[in-house]
Amino acid sequence: MTAKEIRELSVAEIETKLRDTRTELLNLRLRKNTGQVEKPHLLRSLRKDVARLLTVQTAKAQTPAAASR
């Protein structure tokens, strides 16, 4: 998921996507520890997706606060 796609989402959609991505990352980590991961590169991409989601979520949270000053 690209940052451009994430910026187009609403705050509620970002929170849902963040929760789903974190759950998927947890499951992938557990499978990695048991040696069942077929695509270990997904761990890195999911971590980056979480970071992108958090960055856009923070930016959207700060925008209304800055506009009200």
Backbone torsions as a table, in degrees:
resi	resn	phi	psi	omega
1	MET	NA	130.6	-177.9
2	THR	-90.5	162.7	179.7
3	ALA	-63.7	-34.3	179.7
4	LYS	-63.3	-42.5	177.9
5	GLU	-65.2	-38.1	-178.7
6	ILE	-68.2	-39.3	-179.8
7	ARG	-62.7	-26.1	-179.3
8	GLU	-78.6	-13.8	-179.0
9	LEU	-80.3	155.9	175.1
10	SER	-80.3	170.3	-178.4
11	VAL	-62.6	-41.2	180.0
12	ALA	-65.2	-40.1	178.6
13	GLU	-66.4	-36.1	178.4
14	ILE	-65.3	-43.5	179.3
15	GLU	-62.0	-41.7	178.7
16	THR	-64.7	-45.8	179.8
17	LYS	-63.8	-38.2	178.8
18	LEU	-64.2	-44.5	178.9
19	ARG	-62.5	-44.1	-179.8
20	ASP	-65.0	-41.5	-179.0
21	THR	-67.0	-41.4	178.2
22	ARG	-64.4	-38.9	177.7
23	THR	-64.1	-44.2	178.8
24	GLU	-63.1	-40.0	178.4
25	LEU	-64.6	-41.7	177.7
26	LEU	-60.7	-47.1	179.7
27	ASN	-62.0	-39.6	179.4
28	LEU	-66.8	-38.9	176.9
29	ARG	-63.6	-42.7	178.9
30	LEU	-62.9	-42.3	178.0
31	ARG	-66.5	-33.3	178.6
32	LYS	-65.9	-40.9	-179.7
33	ASN	-66.2	-25.9	177.5
34	THR	-94.2	-0.5	176.7
35	GLY	80.2	26.2	-176.1
36	GLN	-108.8	10.8	-176.7
37	VAL	-84.2	127.7	178.0
38	GLU	-93.1	-28.2	-177.2
39	LYS	-127.9	82.5	-176.7
40	PRO	-67.2	-17.8	178.6
41	HIS	-67.6	-17.5	178.6
42	LEU	-67.2	-28.3	177.6
43	LEU	-58.1	-47.6	-178.7
44	ARG	-65.1	-43.9	-178.3
45	SER	-66.7	-35.8	177.8
46	LEU	-68.5	-39.2	177.0
47	ARG	-62.1	-40.0	178.8
48	LYS	-68.1	-37.0	176.8
49	ASP	-63.2	-40.8	178.1
50	VAL	-61.8	-43.7	179.6
51	ALA	-62.9	-42.8	178.1
52	ARG	-62.1	-44.9	179.6
53	LEU	-61.2	-43.7	179.4
54	LEU	-66.3	-37.5	179.8
55	THR	-64.0	-46.9	-179.5
56	VAL	-68.3	-37.5	178.6
57	GLN	-62.5	-42.5	178.4
58	THR	-65.5	-42.2	180.0
59	ALA	-63.5	-40.5	179.2
60	LYS	-69.3	-32.1	179.1
61	ALA	-71.3	-33.1	-178.6
62	GLN	-81.4	-25.5	-177.0
63	THR	-60.6	-50.4	178.9
64	PRO	-63.8	-34.7	-179.9
65	ALA	-66.4	-38.6	179.3
66	ALA	-70.7	-33.5	-178.4
67	ALA	-73.1	-27.2	-177.0
68	SER	-81.7	-10.1	-179.6
69	ARG	-76.5	NA	NA
